[in-house]
Amino acid sequence: MTRPFKRRDFLFMGSALAGSLLLKSCGGEPSTTEASPGASPAATGDGIKVGILHSLSGTMAISEKSVVDAENLAIEEINAAGGVLGKQIVAITEDGNSDWPTFNEKAKKLIDQDKVVTVFGCWTSASRKAVLETFETKNHMLWYPVQYEGQECSKNVFYTGAAPNQQIEPSVDWLLEKYAGKPFFLVGSDYVFPRTANTIIKAQLAAKGGKVVGEDYIPLGNTEVTAIISKIKSAMPDGGVIYNSLNGDSNVAFFKQLQGAGLGPDKYPSMSVSIAEEEVKAIGVEYLKGHFAAWNYFQTVTTPASTKFVEAFKKKYGADRVVNDPMESAYIAVYIWKQAVEKAGTADDLEKVRMAALGQTFEAPQGLVTMENSHHLSKFVRIGEVGDDALFKIVFETKEAVKPLPWNQFVPETKGFSCDWSDPAKGGKFKAT
């Protein structure tokens, strides 16, 4: 098994544990097979098996462990309410170990050996790309819960995180208005999501009169950020906007050293697209206060569904835990899959479930969302500023859900393209305009 990271131990914070848990990227965790709480003992023999595939160890565990918690909460709630088609959901959990070949090995195991009917999984686009061929060649089903770079529309994937026009693009527009005339420096982890996201941002800024004065990447999991901070200071001596698509615990070193170098949010505000409440708590609010993040949901959203979600999560996992956007997207995915199965009248006929998922609505914590024919959700757009309480003060939000555009309309190669899985003649990519 290949291991892309061999790093120092990282202290992951979470009250689901009695103390702090030492996560090691060199060690994986065994798979677990059990009916989620709320299931009867007989459910294991006569339940509906689903897969959960996320990083429980390695650099991405800081973000993905909480997504697993949210998926398990949804499964527990559904089971307690009677299950799906009269059967309990049985979750089989695998650790992707922050290693992309491992993700693919575990995906094959879940499909071929465990015979799950669907998989909820992945965080990074690298992990999703690693398993995509497996899900397509085996004609299986993946529910992917995290914002991503778009430029993909698979029949075999349902994307419950944001497309670029539901996160990246509106956040750039907001920055252009708030910090008019300020230059941009783009920072990211070195893999598909940040690089594609920055391609979109550069095209958007070029179209709207913005200026990029620097762009730099570090390997995912790397904490050597001194060179990047020096480049930011050199390229923007009088201040400017940092657009941050670093992922995982690279953000810990980045924000600590950013502050240490005197690059505070007063002159060097950053917009992050992979830092949410869980990461703020782990990194330290003292390093992030005054910086921004773009998501579709924050814990501070005040809808009745949000209040219920937060209360249920804290009751199950501890009062000091927080919820965030990817956790909400994962929670949504389980419920929309459940609704699709009930409409289809089967969990095993994946073609019927796929078609039944189209048009499904759900009163989510962020607001009413709809699964569009592109296999992407309509979603609300929000921007938050980190406050003293380590939560986000919402400084911008759309009044209505924004429809997804998987194929980017700023990038010349995909401008005018769309996807529609309700029509086989259109499918994953067709010229709409």
TORVEXLUM-488144 format. One record per residue: x, y, z of N, C-alpha, C in turn; residue in three letters. Coordinates in steps of 0.2 Angstrom, whole numbers, padded with zeros to 4 digits, always signed. Layout:
BEGIN
XYZXYZXYZALA...
END
This chain:
BEGIN
+0004-0006+0000+0000+0000+0000+0004+0006+0000MET+0003+0011-0004+0007+0017-0005+0005+0021+0001THR+0010+0025+0004+0008+0030+0009+0011+0037+0007ARG+0007+0042+0005+0009+0048+0003+0012+0053+0008PRO+0010+0051+0015+0012+0055+0020+0015+0051+0026PHE+0021+0053+0028+0024+0050+0034+0026+0056+0039LYS+0021+0058+0043+0021+0065+0046+0021+0064+0054ARG+0022+0070+0057+0022+0070+0064+0015+0069+0066ARG+0013+0066+0072+0007+0065+0075+0003+0072+0075ASP-0003+0072+0074-0007+0078+0074-0013+0077+0080PHE-0014+0082+0084-0018+0081+0090-0025+0083+0087LEU-0030+0079+0087-0036+0080+0084-0041+0081+0090PHE-0045+0087+0090-0049+0088+0095-0056+0086+0094MET-0059+0083+0099-0066+0081+0098-0069+0078+0105GLY-0074+0080+0107-0077+0078+0114-0080+0071+0113SER-0080+0068+0107-0082+0061+0107-0077+0056+0110ALA-0071+0059+0111-0066+0055+0114-0065+0058+0122LEU-0063+0053+0126-0063+0055+0133-0057+0061+0134ALA-0052+0060+0130-0047+0065+0130-0045+0067+0122GLY-0039+0068+0121-0037+0070+0114-0034+0063+0111SER-0036+0062+0105-0034+0056+0101-0028+0057+0097LEU-0023+0053+0097-0017+0054+0093-0018+0051+0087LEU-0018+0054+0081-0020+0052+0075-0013+0051+0071LEU-0012+0045+0068-0006+0044+0065-0007+0042+0058LYS-0004+0045+0053-0005+0044+0046-0002+0037+0044SER+0003+0034+0048+0006+0028+0046+0001+0022+0048CYS-0004+0023+0052-0008+0017+0054-0015+0018+0052GLY-0018+0013+0049-0025+0013+0047-0030+0011+0053GLY-0036+0011+0052-0041+0008+0057-0045+0002+0054GLU-0046-0003+0057-0050-0008+0054-0057-0006+0053PRO-0060-0010+0048-0067-0008+0046-0071-0010+0051SER-0077-0007+0052-0082-0009+0057-0088-0010+0053THR-0092-0015+0055-0098-0017+0053-0103-0018+0058THR-0108-0013+0058-0113-0013+0064-0119-0010+0062GLU-0125-0012+0065-0131-0008+0064-0130-0001+0068ALA-0131+0004+0065-0131+0011+0069-0135+0010+0075SER-0134+0014+0081-0138+0015+0086-0145+0016+0084PRO-0150+0013+0087-0157+0013+0086-0159+0007+0082GLY-0155+0003+0079-0156-0003+0076-0157-0009+0080ALA-0162-0013+0079-0163-0019+0083-0157-0024+0081SER-0156-0029+0085-0151-0034+0084-0152-0038+0078PRO-0158-0039+0076-0160-0043+0070-0158-0039+0063ALA-0157-0032+0064-0156-0028+0058-0150-0030+0054ALA-0145-0033+0058-0138-0034+0054-0140-0040+0049THR-0144-0044+0051-0146-0050+0046-0151-0048+0041GLY-0154-0043+0042-0160-0041+0037-0160-0034+0036ASP-0154-0030+0036-0154-0023+0035-0152-0021+0028GLY-0152-0015+0027-0149-0012+0021-0142-0010+0022ILE-0137-0013+0019-0130-0011+0020-0128-0005+0016LYS-0125+0000+0019-0122+0006+0016-0115+0006+0018VAL-0111+0009+0014-0104+0010+0016-0102+0017+0018GLY-0098+0018+0023-0095+0025+0024-0088+0025+0023ILE-0085+0029+0019-0078+0029+0017-0075+0036+0018LEU-0071+0037+0023-0068+0043+0025-0061+0042+0028HIS-0057+0047+0029-0051+0047+0032-0052+0047+0039SER-0051+0042+0043-0051+0042+0050-0044+0042+0053LEU-0039+0043+0049-0032+0044+0051-0028+0047+0045SER-0023+0050+0047-0019+0054+0042-0021+0061+0042GLY-0018+0065+0037-0019+0072+0037-0026+0075+0037THR-0030+0071+0033-0037+0073+0032-0042+0071+0038MET-0039+0068+0043-0044+0065+0048-0046+0072+0052ALA-0043+0077+0052-0045+0083+0056-0052+0085+0053ILE-0053+0084+0047-0060+0086+0044-0064+0080+0043SER-0062+0074+0041-0067+0069+0039-0070+0065+0045GLU-0067+0065+0051-0070+0061+0056-0077+0064+0058LYS-0077+0070+0058-0084+0073+0060-0089+0072+0055SER-0087+0071+0048-0092+0070+0043-0095+0063+0044VAL-0091+0058+0047-0093+0051+0048-0098+0052+0054VAL-0097+0056+0059-0101+0057+0065-0108+0060+0062ASP-0108+0064+0057-0114+0067+0055-0118+0062+0051ALA-0115+0058+0047-0118+0052+0043-0121+0047+0048GLU-0117+0045+0053-0120+0041+0058-0126+0044+0062ASN-0126+0050+0063-0132+0053+0066-0138+0053+0062LEU-0137+0054+0056-0143+0053+0051-0145+0046+0051ALA-0141+0041+0050-0143+0034+0050-0146+0032+0057ILE-0144+0035+0062-0147+0033+0069-0154+0036+0069GLU-0155+0042+0067-0162+0045+0067-0166+0041+0062GLU-0164+0040+0056-0168+0036+0052-0170+0029+0055ILE-0165+0026+0057-0167+0019+0060-0172+0020+0066ASN-0171+0025+0070-0175+0026+0076-0183+0027+0074ALA-0183+0030+0068-0190+0032+0065-0193+0026+0061ALA-0189+0020+0061-0192+0014+0057-0188+0012+0052GLY-0183+0015+0050-0178+0013+0045-0180+0015+0038GLY-0178+0011+0033-0180+0012+0026-0183+0006+0023VAL-0189+0007+0021-0193+0001+0018-0194-0004+0023LEU-0195-0002+0029-0196-0006+0035-0189-0010+0037GLY-0184-0008+0035-0177-0011+0037-0173-0006+0040LYS-0168-0009+0044-0164-0004+0047-0157-0003+0043GLN-0154+0002+0043-0148+0004+0039-0142+0001+0043ILE-0138-0003+0040-0132-0006+0043-0126-0002+0040VAL-0122+0001+0044-0117+0005+0041-0110+0001+0042ALA-0106+0001+0036-0100-0003+0036-0095+0003+0035ILE-0090+0004+0040-0086+0010+0039-0079+0008+0038THR-0076+0011+0033-0069+0010+0031-0065+0016+0031GLU-0058+0016+0033-0054+0021+0034-0050+0022+0027ASP-0050+0028+0024-0047+0029+0018-0039+0031+0019GLY-0038+0033+0026-0031+0034+0028-0028+0040+0025ASN-0031+0044+0022-0029+0050+0019-0024+0048+0013SER-0025+0042+0010-0021+0039+0005-0026+0037-0001ASP-0024+0040-0007-0029+0039-0012-0030+0032-0015TRP-0024+0028-0016-0025+0021-0018-0029+0017-0012PRO-0028+0019-0006-0032+0015-0001-0039+0017-0001THR-0041+0023-0003-0048+0024-0004-0051+0020-0009PHE-0047+0019-0015-0050+0014-0020-0050+0007-0018ASN-0045+0005-0014-0046-0002-0012-0052-0003-0008GLU-0053+0002-0003-0059+0001+0001-0065+0002-0002LYS-0066+0006-0007-0072+0006-0011-0073+0000-0015ALA-0068-0004-0017-0069-0010-0021-0072-0015-0015LYS-0069-0015-0009-0071-0020-0004-0078-0019-0002LYS-0080-0012-0001-0087-0011+0001-0092-0013-0005LEU-0090-0013-0011-0095-0014-0016-0095-0022-0018ILE-0089-0025-0018-0088-0032-0020-0089-0037-0014ASP-0086-0035-0009-0086-0040-0003-0092-0039+0002GLN-0093-0032+0003-0098-0031+0008-0105-0030+0005ASP-0105-0029-0002-0112-0029-0005-0116-0023-0003LYS-0113-0017-0002-0117-0012+0000-0121-0009-0005VAL-0126-0006-0004-0131-0003-0009-0129+0004-0011VAL-0125+0007-0007-0122+0014-0009-0116+0016-0004THR-0113+0021-0006-0107+0023-0002-0108+0030+0000VAL-0107+0032+0006-0106+0039+0008-0099+0041+0009PHE-0095+0045+0005-0088+0045+0006-0084+0050+0003GLY-0078+0051+0004-0073+0055+0002-0073+0062+0004CYS-0068+0066+0004-0067+0073+0005-0064+0076+0000TRP-0057+0075-0001-0053+0078-0006-0056+0076-0013THR-0054+0080-0018-0056+0078-0025-0051+0073-0027SER-0045+0072-0024-0040+0067-0025-0043+0060-0023ALA-0046+0060-0018-0049+0054-0016-0055+0052-0020SER-0059+0057-0022-0065+0056-0026-0063+0053-0033ARG-0058+0057-0036-0055+0055-0042-0052+0048-0042LYS-0049+0046-0036-0046+0039-0036-0052+0034-0036ALA-0058+0035-0033-0063+0030-0033-0068+0030-0039VAL-0067+0036-0043-0073+0037-0048-0073+0031-0053LEU-0067+0029-0056-0068+0024-0061-0071+0018-0058GLU-0069+0016-0052-0072+0010-0048-0080+0011-0048THR-0082+0016-0046-0090+0017-0046-0093+0017-0053PHE-0089+0020-0058-0092+0020-0065-0092+0013-0068GLU-0086+0010-0067-0086+0003-0071-0090-0002-0067THR-0091-0001-0061-0096-0006-0057-0103-0004-0057LYS-0104+0002-0060-0111+0005-0060-0114+0006-0054ASN-0110+0008-0049-0112+0009-0042-0114+0016-0040HIS-0114+0018-0034-0117+0024-0032-0113+0027-0026MET-0110+0033-0027-0107+0037-0022-0110+0043-0020LEU-0111+0045-0014-0113+0051-0012-0107+0055-0009TRP-0106+0061-0012-0100+0065-0011-0102+0071-0007TYR-0100+0073-0001-0103+0078+0003-0099+0085+0003PRO-0094+0086-0001-0089+0091+0000-0089+0096-0006VAL-0089+0103-0005-0088+0107-0010-0082+0105-0014GLN-0082+0106-0021-0077+0104-0025-0076+0109-0031TYR-0072+0107-0036-0070+0111-0041-0074+0111-0047GLU-0079+0106-0047-0084+0106-0053-0080+0102-0058GLY-0082+0103-0065-0079+0100-0070-0080+0093-0070GLN-0085+0091-0068-0087+0083-0067-0094+0083-0066GLU-0097+0078-0069-0104+0076-0068-0106+0069-0070CYS-0104+0065-0065-0105+0057-0066-0112+0055-0064SER-0114+0050-0068-0120+0046-0067-0120+0043-0061LYS-0114+0041-0058-0113+0037-0052-0112+0041-0046ASN-0112+0047-0046-0110+0051-0040-0116+0056-0039VAL-0118+0057-0033-0122+0063-0031-0118+0067-0027PHE-0118+0074-0029-0113+0079-0026-0118+0083-0021TYR-0117+0082-0015-0121+0086-0010-0117+0092-0008THR-0111+0093-0009-0107+0099-0008-0108+0104-0013GLY-0105+0110-0013-0106+0115-0017-0102+0114-0024ALA-0105+0116-0029-0101+0117-0036-0098+0124-0035ALA-0093+0126-0040-0090+0132-0039-0094+0139-0039PRO-0100+0138-0043-0104+0144-0043-0108+0145-0037ASN-0108+0140-0032-0111+0140-0026-0107+0142-0020GLN-0100+0143-0021-0096+0144-0016-0090+0149-0018GLN-0086+0146-0023-0080+0150-0025-0082+0156-0029ILE-0086+0156-0034-0087+0162-0038-0091+0167-0034GLU-0096+0166-0030-0099+0171-0026-0094+0174-0021PRO-0090+0170-0018-0085+0173-0013-0080+0178-0016SER-0078+0176-0023-0073+0181-0026-0077+0187-0028VAL-0083+0187-0030-0087+0193-0031-0088+0197-0025ASP-0089+0194-0019-0089+0198-0013-0083+0201-0011TRP-0077+0198-0012-0071+0200-0011-0069+0206-0015LEU-0071+0206-0022-0070+0211-0026-0073+0217-0024LEU-0079+0217-0022-0083+0222-0019-0081+0225-0013GLU-0079+0221-0008-0077+0223-0001-0070+0226-0002LYS-0066+0223-0005-0059+0225-0006-0057+0227-0013TYR-0061+0232-0015-0060+0234-0022-0053+0237-0023ALA-0050+0235-0029-0043+0237-0030-0037+0233-0027GLY-0039+0229-0022-0034+0225-0019-0032+0219-0023LYS-0025+0217-0023-0023+0211-0027-0024+0205-0023PRO-0024+0199-0027-0026+0193-0024-0019+0188-0025PHE-0018+0184-0019-0013+0179-0019-0017+0173-0018PHE-0016+0168-0022-0019+0161-0022-0014+0156-0019LEU-0017+0153-0013-0013+0148-0010-0017+0141-0010VAL-0014+0136-0011-0018+0129-0011-0013+0123-0010GLY-0017+0118-0008-0013+0111-0008-0012+0109-0015SER-0007+0105-0016-0005+0103-0023-0009+0097-0025ASP-0015+0098-0027-0019+0092-0030-0025+0096-0034TYR-0029+0092-0036-0034+0094-0042-0039+0099-0039VAL-0042+0099-0033-0046+0104-0031-0043+0111-0031PHE-0038+0112-0028-0035+0119-0027-0033+0122-0034PRO-0030+0117-0038-0027+0120-0045-0033+0121-0049ARG-0038+0117-0049-0044+0119-0054-0048+0125-0051THR-0049+0125-0045-0052+0131-0042-0048+0137-0043ALA-0042+0137-0043-0038+0143-0045-0038+0145-0052ASN-0039+0140-0056-0040+0141-0064-0046+0145-0065THR-0052+0143-0061-0058+0146-0061-0057+0154-0059ILE-0054+0154-0053-0054+0161-0050-0050+0166-0054ILE-0044+0163-0057-0040+0168-0062-0045+0170-0068LYS-0049+0165-0071-0053+0167-0076-0058+0172-0074ALA-0061+0171-0068-0066+0176-0066-0063+0182-0064GLN-0057+0183-0061-0054+0189-0060-0052+0193-0066LEU-0050+0189-0071-0048+0192-0077-0054+0195-0081ALA-0060+0192-0080-0066+0194-0083-0069+0200-0079ALA-0067+0201-0073-0070+0206-0069-0066+0212-0066LYS-0059+0212-0069-0055+0217-0068-0051+0216-0061GLY-0051+0210-0059-0047+0208-0053-0039+0207-0055GLY-0035+0207-0050-0028+0206-0051-0025+0200-0047LYS-0022+0195-0050-0018+0190-0046-0011+0191-0047VAL-0008+0192-0041-0001+0194-0041+0004+0188-0038VAL+0001+0182-0037+0004+0176-0035+0000+0170-0034GLY+0003+0164-0035+0000+0158-0034+0005+0153-0032GLU+0003+0149-0027+0008+0144-0024+0005+0138-0021ASP+0008+0133-0021+0005+0126-0018+0010+0123-0014TYR+0008+0119-0009+0012+0114-0006+0009+0107-0006ILE+0012+0102-0005+0009+0095-0005+0004+0095+0001PRO-0001+0091-0001-0006+0090+0005-0003+0087+0011LEU-0004+0090+0016-0001+0087+0023+0006+0091+0024GLY+0009+0094+0020+0015+0098+0021+0014+0104+0026ASN+0018+0105+0031+0018+0110+0035+0023+0116+0034THR+0027+0115+0029+0032+0120+0027+0030+0125+0023GLU+0027+0130+0027+0024+0136+0024+0028+0143+0024VAL+0034+0143+0026+0037+0149+0027+0038+0152+0020THR+0040+0148+0015+0042+0151+0009+0035+0154+0006ALA+0030+0151+0006+0023+0154+0004+0022+0161+0007ILE+0023+0161+0014+0021+0167+0017+0026+0173+0015ILE+0032+0171+0014+0037+0176+0011+0035+0179+0005SER+0033+0174+0000+0030+0176-0006+0024+0181-0006LYS+0020+0179-0001+0014+0184+0000+0016+0191+0002ILE+0021+0191+0006+0023+0197+0009+0027+0201+0004LYS+0030+0198-0001+0034+0201-0006+0030+0204-0011SER+0025+0199-0013+0020+0201-0019+0015+0206-0017ALA+0013+0207-0010+0008+0212-0008+0011+0215-0002MET+0016+0219-0003+0019+0223+0003+0014+0228+0006PRO+0009+0230+0003+0004+0235+0005-0002+0231+0007ASP-0002+0225+0007-0008+0221+0009-0012+0219+0003GLY-0017+0214+0004-0021+0211-0001-0024+0205+0001GLY-0028+0202-0003-0032+0197-0002-0029+0190-0003VAL-0029+0186+0002-0027+0179+0002-0033+0174+0000ILE-0033+0171-0005-0038+0166-0007-0035+0159-0005TYR-0038+0156+0000-0034+0150+0003-0038+0143+0002ASN-0035+0139-0002-0038+0132-0003-0034+0127-0001SER-0030+0128+0004-0026+0123+0008-0031+0118+0011LEU-0029+0112+0012-0034+0107+0015-0030+0103+0020ASN-0034+0101+0025-0031+0097+0030-0027+0101+0035GLY-0022+0098+0039-0019+0101+0044-0013+0106+0042ASP-0012+0106+0035-0008+0112+0033-0010+0118+0035SER-0016+0119+0036-0019+0126+0038-0017+0128+0045ASN-0015+0123+0049-0013+0124+0056-0006+0128+0056VAL-0002+0126+0052+0005+0129+0051+0004+0136+0048ALA+0000+0136+0042-0001+0142+0038-0004+0148+0042PHE-0009+0147+0046-0012+0153+0050-0008+0155+0056PHE-0004+0150+0059+0000+0152+0064+0006+0156+0062LYS+0009+0154+0056+0015+0158+0054+0013+0164+0050GLN+0007+0164+0047+0004+0170+0045+0003+0176+0050LEU+0001+0174+0056+0000+0179+0061+0007+0180+0064GLN+0011+0175+0064+0018+0177+0067+0022+0181+0063GLY+0020+0182+0056+0024+0186+0051+0021+0193+0051ALA+0016+0194+0055+0012+0200+0055+0007+0202+0050GLY+0005+0196+0046+0000+0197+0041-0007+0195+0043LEU-0009+0200+0047-0016+0199+0050-0022+0201+0045GLY-0028+0200+0047-0034+0201+0043-0035+0208+0042PRO-0032+0213+0046-0033+0220+0044-0031+0222+0037ASP-0025+0219+0036-0021+0221+0029-0021+0215+0024LYS-0022+0209+0027-0021+0203+0023-0027+0198+0025TYR-0033+0200+0023-0039+0196+0025-0039+0189+0020PRO-0040+0184+0023-0040+0178+0019-0047+0175+0018SER-0049+0172+0013-0055+0168+0011-0053+0161+0010MET-0056+0157+0015-0055+0150+0015-0061+0146+0012SER-0059+0140+0009-0065+0136+0006-0065+0129+0009VAL-0060+0128+0014-0060+0121+0017-0059+0122+0024SER-0060+0128+0027-0059+0129+0035-0066+0130+0037ILE-0069+0126+0041-0075+0127+0044-0075+0127+0052ALA-0080+0126+0056-0080+0127+0063-0075+0122+0066GLU-0075+0116+0064-0071+0110+0067-0064+0112+0066GLU-0062+0115+0060-0055+0117+0059-0053+0123+0063GLU-0058+0128+0064-0056+0134+0068-0055+0131+0075VAL-0059+0127+0078-0058+0124+0085-0051+0121+0085LYS-0049+0117+0080-0043+0113+0081-0037+0118+0080ALA-0037+0123+0075-0032+0127+0074-0031+0132+0079ILE-0036+0135+0082-0036+0140+0087-0039+0147+0084GLY-0044+0149+0088-0048+0155+0086-0043+0161+0086VAL-0038+0161+0090-0034+0167+0090-0030+0168+0084GLU-0029+0163+0080-0026+0163+0073-0030+0165+0067TYR-0037+0164+0068-0042+0164+0063-0047+0170+0064LEU-0047+0173+0070-0052+0178+0071-0051+0184+0065LYS-0057+0186+0062-0056+0191+0057-0055+0189+0050GLY-0054+0182+0049-0053+0180+0043-0060+0177+0040HIS-0061+0175+0034-0067+0173+0031-0067+0166+0028PHE-0073+0163+0028-0074+0157+0024-0080+0157+0021ALA-0081+0154+0015-0086+0153+0011-0089+0146+0011ALA-0095+0146+0013-0099+0139+0013-0106+0140+0012TRP-0110+0135+0012-0117+0135+0011-0121+0135+0018ASN-0117+0133+0023-0120+0132+0030-0115+0133+0035TYR-0117+0137+0040-0113+0138+0046-0118+0136+0052PHE-0114+0134+0058-0118+0132+0064-0123+0138+0066GLN-0121+0144+0064-0125+0150+0067-0131+0151+0062THR-0132+0147+0057-0139+0148+0054-0144+0147+0059VAL-0150+0150+0058-0155+0150+0063-0161+0147+0061THR-0161+0143+0056-0167+0140+0054-0169+0134+0059THR-0176+0133+0059-0178+0127+0064-0174+0121+0063PRO-0173+0119+0056-0169+0113+0055-0162+0113+0057ALA-0159+0119+0057-0152+0120+0060-0152+0119+0067SER-0157+0122+0071-0157+0122+0078-0158+0114+0080THR-0162+0111+0076-0163+0103+0078-0157+0099+0077LYS-0154+0101+0071-0147+0097+0069-0142+0098+0074PHE-0141+0105+0076-0136+0106+0081-0137+0103+0088VAL-0143+0103+0090-0145+0100+0096-0144+0093+0096GLU-0146+0090+0091-0146+0082+0090-0139+0080+0090ALA-0134+0084+0087-0127+0082+0086-0124+0083+0093PHE-0125+0088+0096-0122+0089+0103-0125+0084+0108LYS-0131+0083+0108-0134+0078+0112-0130+0071+0111LYS-0129+0069+0105-0126+0063+0104-0118+0063+0105LYS-0115+0068+0103-0107+0068+0103-0104+0073+0109TYR-0108+0077+0112-0105+0081+0117-0107+0088+0116GLY-0108+0092+0121-0110+0099+0121-0104+0104+0118ALA-0098+0101+0118-0093+0106+0116-0091+0104+0108ASP-0095+0100+0105-0094+0099+0098-0097+0104+0094ARG-0095+0105+0088-0097+0110+0083-0100+0106+0077VAL-0104+0109+0073-0106+0106+0066-0104+0111+0061VAL-0103+0109+0055-0101+0113+0049-0104+0111+0043ASN-0102+0114+0038-0105+0113+0031-0104+0106+0028ASP-0098+0103+0028-0097+0096+0025-0101+0091+0029PRO-0102+0092+0036-0106+0088+0040-0113+0089+0038MET-0115+0095+0037-0122+0096+0035-0124+0092+0028GLU-0119+0093+0024-0120+0090+0017-0120+0083+0017SER-0116+0080+0022-0116+0073+0023-0123+0070+0026ALA-0125+0074+0031-0132+0073+0034-0137+0073+0029TYR-0137+0078+0024-0142+0079+0019-0142+0073+0014ILE-0136+0070+0013-0135+0065+0008-0138+0059+0010ALA-0138+0057+0017-0141+0051+0019-0148+0052+0019VAL-0151+0057+0020-0158+0058+0020-0161+0058+0013TYR-0158+0061+0008-0160+0061+0001-0160+0054-0002ILE-0154+0051+0000-0154+0044-0002-0160+0040+0001TRP-0161+0041+0007-0167+0037+0010-0173+0039+0006LYS-0175+0045+0005-0181+0047+0001-0181+0044-0006GLN-0175+0044-0009-0175+0041-0016-0177+0033-0016ALA-0174+0030-0011-0175+0023-0010-0183+0021-0009VAL-0186+0026-0004-0193+0025-0003-0197+0026-0009GLU-0195+0031-0013-0199+0033-0019-0198+0027-0024LYS-0192+0024-0025-0190+0019-0029-0194+0012-0027ALA-0195+0012-0021-0197+0005-0018-0192+0000-0018GLY-0186+0002-0018-0180-0003-0018-0174+0000-0016THR-0169-0003-0013-0163+0000-0012-0158-0004-0016ALA-0159-0009-0019-0155-0013-0023-0154-0012-0030ASP-0160-0009-0033-0160-0007-0040-0158+0000-0041ASP-0151+0001-0042-0148+0007-0042-0150+0012-0047LEU-0152+0009-0053-0155+0013-0058-0161+0017-0056GLU-0166+0013-0053-0172+0016-0050-0171+0021-0045LYS-0166+0020-0040-0164+0024-0035-0161+0031-0038VAL-0157+0030-0043-0154+0036-0046-0159+0041-0049ARG-0164+0038-0052-0169+0042-0056-0174+0045-0050MET-0175+0041-0045-0180+0043-0040-0177+0049-0036ALA-0170+0049-0036-0167+0055-0032-0168+0061-0035ALA-0169+0062-0042-0169+0068-0045-0176+0071-0043LEU-0175+0078-0041-0181+0082-0039-0182+0081-0032GLY-0179+0077-0028-0180+0076-0021-0178+0083-0017GLN-0183+0085-0013-0181+0091-0009-0181+0088-0002THR-0177+0093+0002-0176+0091+0009-0175+0098+0013PHE-0179+0098+0018-0178+0104+0023-0172+0104+0027GLU-0167+0106+0024-0160+0105+0027-0159+0110+0032ALA-0154+0110+0036-0152+0115+0041-0150+0122+0037PRO-0148+0121+0031-0146+0128+0028-0152+0131+0025GLN-0158+0127+0024-0164+0129+0020-0166+0124+0016GLY-0171+0125+0012-0174+0120+0007-0169+0119+0001LEU-0167+0112+0001-0163+0111-0005-0166+0106-0010VAL-0164+0105-0016-0167+0101-0021-0161+0097-0025THR-0162+0091-0026-0157+0087-0030-0159+0088-0037MET-0155+0092-0041-0156+0094-0048-0154+0088-0052GLU-0156+0088-0059-0155+0083-0063-0148+0082-0065ASN-0143+0087-0063-0136+0086-0064-0133+0082-0058SER-0137+0079-0053-0134+0076-0048-0131+0080-0043HIS-0132+0087-0043-0130+0092-0038-0136+0095-0035HIS-0134+0098-0029-0140+0101-0025-0140+0108-0027LEU-0146+0111-0027-0147+0118-0026-0145+0120-0019SER-0142+0125-0018-0139+0127-0011-0139+0134-0010LYS-0140+0136-0003-0139+0143-0001-0131+0145-0001PHE-0129+0151-0002-0122+0153-0002-0122+0158+0004VAL-0116+0157+0008-0115+0161+0014-0108+0162+0014ARG-0106+0168+0017-0099+0170+0019-0099+0171+0026ILE-0094+0169+0030-0094+0170+0037-0087+0173+0039GLY-0087+0177+0045-0081+0179+0048-0080+0176+0054GLU-0074+0174+0056-0073+0170+0062-0073+0175+0068VAL-0077+0174+0073-0078+0178+0079-0074+0175+0085GLY-0075+0179+0090-0071+0177+0097-0073+0170+0099ASP-0080+0168+0097-0082+0162+0100-0080+0156+0096ASP-0076+0157+0091-0074+0152+0086-0079+0150+0081ALA-0085+0153+0081-0090+0152+0076-0090+0158+0071LEU-0094+0157+0066-0094+0162+0060-0100+0167+0061PHE-0098+0173+0061-0104+0178+0060-0105+0178+0052LYS-0111+0177+0050-0113+0177+0043-0114+0185+0041ILE-0109+0186+0036-0109+0193+0033-0112+0193+0026VAL-0114+0188+0023-0117+0188+0017-0121+0181+0016PHE-0127+0181+0013-0131+0175+0012-0136+0177+0006GLU-0137+0172+0002-0142+0173-0003-0149+0171+0000THR-0154+0175-0003-0161+0174-0001-0164+0167-0003LYS-0161+0165-0009-0164+0159-0011-0158+0154-0013GLU-0160+0148-0014-0155+0142-0016-0153+0144-0023ALA-0146+0143-0024-0143+0144-0030-0142+0137-0034VAL-0145+0137-0040-0144+0131-0044-0137+0130-0046LYS-0135+0123-0046-0128+0122-0047-0126+0122-0055PRO-0120+0124-0056-0117+0124-0063-0111+0119-0062LEU-0111+0113-0063-0105+0109-0063-0100+0111-0068PRO-0102+0112-0074-0097+0114-0079-0096+0122-0079TRP-0090+0124-0078-0089+0131-0076-0090+0135-0082ASN-0093+0141-0081-0095+0146-0086-0090+0151-0087GLN-0084+0151-0083-0079+0156-0084-0073+0153-0088PHE-0072+0146-0088-0067+0143-0091-0069+0142-0098VAL-0065+0144-0103-0068+0143-0110-0069+0136-0113PRO-0066+0131-0110-0067+0124-0113-0074+0122-0110GLU-0077+0124-0105-0083+0121-0103-0089+0126-0103THR-0087+0133-0105-0092+0138-0106-0098+0135-0110LYS-0104+0136-0108-0110+0134-0112-0112+0126-0111GLY-0108+0123-0107-0110+0116-0106-0114+0115-0100PHE-0118+0109-0100-0122+0108-0094-0123+0100-0094SER-0126+0097-0089-0128+0090-0088-0135+0089-0086CYS-0137+0083-0088-0144+0082-0086-0145+0074-0087ASP-0145+0071-0081-0146+0064-0080-0153+0061-0081TRP-0158+0066-0081-0165+0064-0083-0166+0062-0090SER-0161+0064-0094-0162+0063-0101-0155+0060-0104ASP-0156+0053-0106-0150+0050-0108-0146+0053-0114PRO-0150+0057-0118-0147+0060-0124-0143+0066-0122ALA-0144+0068-0116-0140+0074-0113-0134+0071-0109LYS-0136+0068-0103-0131+0064-0099-0127+0069-0095GLY-0120+0067-0095-0116+0071-0091-0113+0077-0094GLY-0113+0078-0100-0110+0084-0103-0114+0085-0110LYS-0117+0091-0111-0120+0093-0117-0119+0100-0118PHE-0120+0102-0124-0119+0110-0126-0126+0112-0125LYS-0127+0117-0119-0134+0119-0118-0135+0126-0121ALA-0129+0130-0122-0130+0136-0125-0125+0137-0131THR
END
